[in-house]
Amino acid sequence: MTLANMGDTAIPNYSSLNAYDRLHLPKAAPLTLSPEQVEKIRNVDSFGELALLRRELLDPSPLRPLNRAGELAPSSIVVNLIHNNLIRQGVLLAVNDLAKRGLGTPPVPFAFLQFGSGGRSEQALISDQDNGLVYQLPDHLAEQETEKIHGYFQLLGATIVAGLEVAGYPPCQGNVTCLSPKWRGSTEQWLDQIDRWVSHPIWENARYLLLASDVRVLWGESAIFTPVHDRFRQLLAGNVFLLNRLVSNTLHYRVPLGIFGRVLPEVHGRFRGAINVKYGIYLPLVNCVRHFALAHGIFASSTLERLDLLGEKGVWSKSFCDEVAAYFRQIQGLRLIAPLHWEDGQYTSNSYIKLGELSPDTQVMVRQSMKLAIRLQKMTEKLPSVFGG
């Protein structure tokens, strides 16, 4: 097989999320994504320009007058649509960069993957990179040509990660990026890796499996990753042992609420008096909903989709799913204003909120959402034995 240079670097976007690209809120909304803004993103031709546009579109200052979670919740949808468009453009810029350097265009079909909050469509205003690459190798390919394909995607992965960092998306501290061979490979390599993780579900491999369960294709040909999705489903179906191994990872985060219902803020350091809304409320909710979904054969990637399907399947009552969803949306909105509570530009500050700067009803909501998170953790802790019959 001769690897052909396809010439046109404007590779089609096969993601089903295109339908949402033109969504925008009314003019009164603090954050918007209009058709004109989408077109502006698509006309960016450097990562430096993409960084300027990201700061413009995701400027949190219009949210400053808002201190009620309910007012903030709708903006979370727009924030994630903005991230989608910015990151897609970043992938295309990386492809174009390799072509300009004389390294050709993608020799085989591929897909760019999002994990973590990006995979769940739940990113906050400031977000890091949790991503991967998968590509399709033709059958009966000579070893030399196979190595050329692997080499191209190694360069593409490095270019994407470096470029998105310039654009304002720091790489994941856990090295979950397409720069890492663990998160970049052919469909066959991904299948082998999923098999290894499932057959030896130590803590780290269990973490990888949970990350893989949150995946979605943001850019490229979704069908390339379908066999990996299918294998994951097959290996997890009815696998009580594996579900038991995933529980400890699922319940890793402690909710900062005392036994008498008193919120327990940080007591030391620069975040003294604040709470970590990401690790103390948001992720406990996400993790428990995900575990119940996986245990009952639900493989949607977003928390709200999982809640809908848990209700449809009768795993939880519809009223309980609606209750969890309502708190979850408000917590998502609350995560958007964390940067305004510190204004230091540091990624770690993106998780902390000062309760004193929230409205009284939002402070009550925070406490109630913590109680709900603890309730869900207790339900999840009991799930494996119940599920095992």
Secondary structure, 3 states (H helix, E strand, C coil): CCCCCCCCCCCCCCCHHHHHCCCCCCCCCCCCCCHHHHHHHHCCCCHHHHHHHHHHHCCCHHHCCCCCHHHHHHHHHHHHHHHHHHHHHHHHHHHHHHHHCCCCCCCCCEEEEECHHHHCCCCCCCCCECEEEEECCCCCCCHHHHHHHHHHHHHHHHHHHHHHHHCCCCECCCCCCCCCHHHEEEHHHHHHHHHHHHHCCCHHHHHHHHHHHCCEEEEECHHHCHHHHHHHHHHHCCCHHHHHHHHHHHCCCCCCECCCCCECCCCCCCCCCEEEHHHHHHHHHHHHHHHHHHHCCCCCCCHHHHHHHHHHCCCCCHHHHHHHHHHHHHHHHHHCCHHHHCCCCCHHHHHEEEHHHCCHHHHHHHHHHHHHHHHHHHHHHHHHHHHCC
